Amino acid sequence: MTEHTCEVVGCGRPVEDAQVCVTCRRQLDVVLGEVPSLVGELVAAEARRTRRLATVRALGFVDVPLPVNLAAAAAHRRLTEALADAQRVRPGAILSEARAAALAGILRPYSESLRHTETAGQLIGEVLAAAAHAWAVVDLPQHRSTFPVGPCPQVENEQHCDGEVRAYIPRDEATSPSLVCAACGAVWFSWQWVRAGQRIRQREAQLTAAKHRKGSLVPLTGTEGA
């Protein structure tokens, strides 16, 4: 047999009898076994984000363009598509709309035969990459999301703060979301958002009106009064 390298991107191990090495096939087996728990994490991440954003909108920030992070949903979709593509090459495969966990269960007994198929490198590589990406998505930083809300409404020494208020949605469900102005250090927790939102909108309206007044002033020319 002619020796070549494993076709999974980033592997490069020598292999003689298939397109993909045994090590990558074993890694695929592990990944397929973890898919049900991974899907559970993705679904939980999507549900938490949906609930958080519903709370934000219900508190009056309906006009704030929320950058909904669909990373969990996109990762879930990518994983499902990669599994669906891989299972289509197995013997007796049918076009399936099954969910990721079901697809992983269907595919796992055929992992050995899959590595011998012509497109094994691409198919197995994408399943491994999609799973790795999905695990990275659910392992989120302290704040799941942060986005601008509006101008700071605080007044100190008869001077308006010129900072920007941002919302911080924490990863920990037990930690309250907050609005924070980095310039003056003001903080409003979720139970204060209704009043804070009103003040932010009022300040925004003031700044907009002032901008319009400034734009309406017509500068005097040297010909007036001549």
One Martini backbone bead per residue (centre of mass of N, CA, C, O) as a GRO file, in nm:
protein
  226
    1MET     BB    1   0.098   0.035   0.018
    2THR     BB    2   0.040   0.370   0.003
    3GLU     BB    3   0.178   0.631   0.163
    4HIS     BB    4   0.011   0.881   0.356
    5THR     BB    5  -0.173   1.143   0.470
    6CYS     BB    6  -0.389   1.268   0.662
    7GLU     BB    7  -0.689   1.459   0.560
    8VAL     BB    8  -0.700   1.603   0.812
    9VAL     BB    9  -0.681   1.902   0.922
   10GLY     BB   10  -0.371   1.908   1.106
   11CYS     BB   11  -0.242   1.629   1.110
   12GLY     BB   12  -0.024   1.427   0.920
   13ARG     BB   13  -0.047   1.139   0.947
   14PRO     BB   14   0.031   0.833   0.871
   15VAL     BB   15  -0.129   0.642   0.597
   16GLU     BB   16  -0.256   0.343   0.409
   17ASP     BB   17  -0.584   0.234   0.433
   18ALA     BB   18  -0.673   0.547   0.423
   19GLN     BB   19  -0.772   0.885   0.458
   20VAL     BB   20  -0.785   0.822   0.772
   21CYS     BB   21  -0.680   0.795   1.072
   22VAL     BB   22  -0.721   0.632   1.369
   23THR     BB   23  -0.700   0.873   1.560
   24CYS     BB   24  -0.929   1.039   1.428
   25ARG     BB   25  -1.144   0.825   1.464
   26ARG     BB   26  -1.131   0.820   1.774
   27GLN     BB   27  -1.201   1.116   1.806
   28LEU     BB   28  -1.477   1.089   1.678
   29ASP     BB   29  -1.597   0.897   1.887
   30VAL     BB   30  -1.580   1.095   2.121
   31VAL     BB   31  -1.748   1.322   1.998
   32LEU     BB   32  -2.008   1.158   1.952
   33GLY     BB   33  -2.045   1.091   2.259
   34GLU     BB   34  -2.067   1.419   2.335
   35VAL     BB   35  -2.308   1.547   2.186
   36PRO     BB   36  -2.547   1.548   2.388
   37SER     BB   37  -2.405   1.740   2.596
   38LEU     BB   38  -2.343   1.967   2.399
   39VAL     BB   39  -2.633   2.030   2.319
   40GLY     BB   40  -2.724   2.105   2.603
   41GLU     BB   41  -2.538   2.354   2.624
   42LEU     BB   42  -2.646   2.507   2.378
   43VAL     BB   43  -2.942   2.526   2.462
   44ALA     BB   44  -2.887   2.674   2.728
   45ALA     BB   45  -2.750   2.921   2.602
   46GLU     BB   46  -2.991   3.010   2.430
   47ALA     BB   47  -3.199   3.040   2.666
   48ARG     BB   48  -3.049   3.250   2.833
   49ARG     BB   49  -3.032   3.472   2.617
   50THR     BB   50  -3.334   3.500   2.561
   51ARG     BB   51  -3.414   3.581   2.850
   52ARG     BB   52  -3.237   3.831   2.879
   53LEU     BB   53  -3.348   3.993   2.631
   54ALA     BB   54  -3.640   4.000   2.728
   55THR     BB   55  -3.579   4.168   2.979
   56VAL     BB   56  -3.457   4.414   2.842
   57ARG     BB   57  -3.709   4.488   2.672
   58ALA     BB   58  -3.919   4.501   2.913
   59LEU     BB   59  -3.747   4.758   3.042
   60GLY     BB   60  -3.744   4.971   2.768
   61PHE     BB   61  -3.510   4.877   2.534
   62VAL     BB   62  -3.648   4.861   2.236
   63ASP     BB   63  -3.445   5.076   2.074
   64VAL     BB   64  -3.213   4.886   2.117
   65PRO     BB   65  -2.958   4.746   1.931
   66LEU     BB   66  -2.933   4.419   1.976
   67PRO     BB   67  -2.653   4.202   1.972
   68VAL     BB   68  -2.735   3.906   1.898
   69ASN     BB   69  -2.585   3.617   2.006
   70LEU     BB   70  -2.569   3.332   1.775
   71ALA     BB   71  -2.345   3.124   1.841
   72ALA     BB   72  -2.496   2.875   1.949
   73ALA     BB   73  -2.687   2.835   1.709
   74ALA     BB   74  -2.464   2.816   1.492
   75ALA     BB   75  -2.311   2.577   1.618
   76HIS     BB   76  -2.546   2.381   1.612
   77ARG     BB   77  -2.590   2.389   1.306
   78ARG     BB   78  -2.307   2.302   1.217
   79LEU     BB   79  -2.307   2.029   1.359
   80THR     BB   80  -2.556   1.910   1.220
   81GLU     BB   81  -2.449   1.935   0.927
   82ALA     BB   82  -2.193   1.762   0.962
   83LEU     BB   83  -2.342   1.502   1.047
   84ALA     BB   84  -2.525   1.478   0.799
   85ASP     BB   85  -2.302   1.455   0.587
   86ALA     BB   86  -2.160   1.201   0.707
   87GLN     BB   87  -2.416   0.999   0.707
   88ARG     BB   88  -2.468   0.989   0.388
   89VAL     BB   89  -2.214   0.774   0.332
   90ARG     BB   90  -2.347   0.553   0.447
   91PRO     BB   91  -2.491   0.264   0.451
   92GLY     BB   92  -2.823   0.331   0.386
   93ALA     BB   93  -2.867   0.617   0.364
   94ILE     BB   94  -3.059   0.904   0.461
   95LEU     BB   95  -3.237   1.174   0.446
   96SER     BB   96  -3.194   1.386   0.731
   97GLU     BB   97  -3.363   1.579   1.014
   98ALA     BB   98  -3.205   1.522   1.242
   99ARG     BB   99  -3.059   1.555   1.522
  100ALA     BB  100  -2.750   1.560   1.650
  101ALA     BB  101  -2.771   1.323   1.851
  102ALA     BB  102  -2.891   1.122   1.648
  103LEU     BB  103  -2.664   1.136   1.436
  104ALA     BB  104  -2.438   1.037   1.620
  105GLY     BB  105  -2.567   0.757   1.670
  106ILE     BB  106  -2.569   0.671   1.369
  107LEU     BB  107  -2.251   0.717   1.304
  108ARG     BB  108  -2.067   0.564   1.508
  109PRO     BB  109  -2.068   0.263   1.379
  110TYR     BB  110  -1.926   0.411   1.095
  111SER     BB  111  -1.635   0.531   1.141
  112GLU     BB  112  -1.454   0.326   0.994
  113SER     BB  113  -1.586   0.342   0.709
  114LEU     BB  114  -1.559   0.650   0.674
  115ARG     BB  115  -1.235   0.666   0.652
  116HIS     BB  116  -1.257   0.521   0.345
  117THR     BB  117  -1.365   0.752   0.213
  118GLU     BB  118  -1.305   1.000  -0.010
  119THR     BB  119  -1.431   1.239   0.205
  120ALA     BB  120  -1.325   1.198   0.501
  121GLY     BB  121  -1.153   1.444   0.570
  122GLN     BB  122  -1.380   1.653   0.548
  123LEU     BB  123  -1.601   1.524   0.728
  124ILE     BB  124  -1.441   1.472   0.989
  125GLY     BB  125  -1.315   1.752   1.017
  126GLU     BB  126  -1.589   1.905   1.052
  127VAL     BB  127  -1.686   1.766   1.305
  128LEU     BB  128  -1.445   1.840   1.483
  129ALA     BB  129  -1.463   2.150   1.439
  130ALA     BB  130  -1.758   2.192   1.530
  131ALA     BB  131  -1.719   2.084   1.818
  132ALA     BB  132  -1.492   2.273   1.909
  133HIS     BB  133  -1.653   2.532   1.863
  134ALA     BB  134  -1.890   2.469   2.053
  135TRP     BB  135  -1.724   2.449   2.313
  136ALA     BB  136  -1.619   2.741   2.296
  137VAL     BB  137  -1.896   2.883   2.314
  138VAL     BB  138  -1.984   2.764   2.605
  139ASP     BB  139  -1.700   2.890   2.694
  140LEU     BB  140  -1.754   3.168   2.847
  141PRO     BB  141  -1.725   3.459   2.959
  142GLN     BB  142  -1.833   3.660   3.204
  143HIS     BB  143  -1.957   3.810   2.954
  144ARG     BB  144  -2.195   3.752   2.715
  145SER     BB  145  -2.271   4.071   2.703
  146THR     BB  146  -2.219   4.390   2.529
  147PHE     BB  147  -2.383   4.721   2.513
  148PRO     BB  148  -2.507   5.004   2.405
  149VAL     BB  149  -2.746   5.256   2.531
  150GLY     BB  150  -2.623   5.553   2.622
  151PRO     BB  151  -2.618   5.838   2.771
  152CYS     BB  152  -2.521   5.982   3.047
  153PRO     BB  153  -2.728   6.122   3.326
  154GLN     BB  154  -2.520   6.235   3.499
  155VAL     BB  155  -2.466   6.480   3.773
  156GLU     BB  156  -2.173   6.689   3.842
  157ASN     BB  157  -2.134   6.994   3.934
  158GLU     BB  158  -2.340   7.082   3.698
  159GLN     BB  159  -2.232   6.833   3.521
  160HIS     BB  160  -2.235   6.645   3.254
  161CYS     BB  161  -2.183   6.346   3.160
  162ASP     BB  162  -1.985   6.213   2.866
  163GLY     BB  163  -2.065   5.929   2.881
  164GLU     BB  164  -2.122   5.575   2.834
  165VAL     BB  165  -2.372   5.341   2.841
  166ARG     BB  166  -2.351   4.998   2.945
  167ALA     BB  167  -2.431   4.667   2.899
  168TYR     BB  168  -2.417   4.375   3.127
  169ILE     BB  169  -2.414   4.023   3.059
  170PRO     BB  170  -2.381   3.767   3.250
  171ARG     BB  171  -2.308   3.436   3.288
  172ASP     BB  172  -2.416   3.442   3.566
  173GLU     BB  173  -2.739   3.400   3.677
  174ALA     BB  174  -2.688   3.524   3.978
  175THR     BB  175  -2.605   3.774   3.818
  176SER     BB  176  -2.663   4.090   3.767
  177PRO     BB  177  -2.735   4.301   3.555
  178SER     BB  178  -2.576   4.598   3.401
  179LEU     BB  179  -2.519   4.947   3.417
  180VAL     BB  180  -2.234   5.133   3.275
  181CYS     BB  181  -2.010   5.403   3.352
  182ALA     BB  182  -1.676   5.462   3.292
  183ALA     BB  183  -1.641   5.768   3.353
  184CYS     BB  184  -1.812   5.780   3.655
  185GLY     BB  185  -1.918   5.480   3.772
  186ALA     BB  186  -2.197   5.421   3.717
  187VAL     BB  187  -2.464   5.204   3.857
  188TRP     BB  188  -2.716   4.972   3.724
  189PHE     BB  189  -2.947   4.759   3.808
  190SER     BB  190  -3.214   4.583   3.699
  191TRP     BB  191  -3.416   4.727   3.916
  192GLN     BB  192  -3.315   5.026   3.776
  193TRP     BB  193  -3.385   5.043   3.460
  194VAL     BB  194  -3.637   5.208   3.422
  195ARG     BB  195  -3.526   5.477   3.532
  196ALA     BB  196  -3.264   5.481   3.372
  197GLY     BB  197  -3.396   5.480   3.091
  198GLN     BB  198  -3.539   5.750   3.118
  199ARG     BB  199  -3.283   5.924   3.163
  200ILE     BB  200  -3.137   5.843   2.902
  201ARG     BB  201  -3.358   5.951   2.709
  202GLN     BB  202  -3.353   6.242   2.805
  203ARG     BB  203  -3.054   6.293   2.738
  204GLU     BB  204  -3.077   6.225   2.439
  205ALA     BB  205  -3.283   6.449   2.374
  206GLN     BB  206  -3.106   6.686   2.458
  207LEU     BB  207  -2.873   6.634   2.256
  208THR     BB  208  -3.047   6.646   2.000
  209ALA     BB  209  -3.158   6.935   2.038
  210ALA     BB  210  -2.880   7.076   2.051
  211LYS     BB  211  -2.789   6.991   1.769
  212HIS     BB  212  -3.020   7.128   1.613
  213ARG     BB  213  -2.969   7.415   1.709
  214LYS     BB  214  -2.681   7.437   1.602
  215GLY     BB  215  -2.761   7.374   1.297
  216SER     BB  216  -2.964   7.637   1.271
  217LEU     BB  217  -2.735   7.823   1.268
  218VAL     BB  218  -2.653   8.126   1.102
  219PRO     BB  219  -2.396   8.262   0.972
  220LEU     BB  220  -2.250   8.550   0.938
  221THR     BB  221  -2.198   8.783   0.690
  222GLY     BB  222  -2.030   9.053   0.543
  223THR     BB  223  -2.309   9.167   0.388
  224GLU     BB  224  -2.453   9.231   0.634
  225GLY     BB  225  -2.561   9.572   0.664
  226ALA     BB  226  -2.466   9.723   0.386
   0.00000   0.00000   0.00000
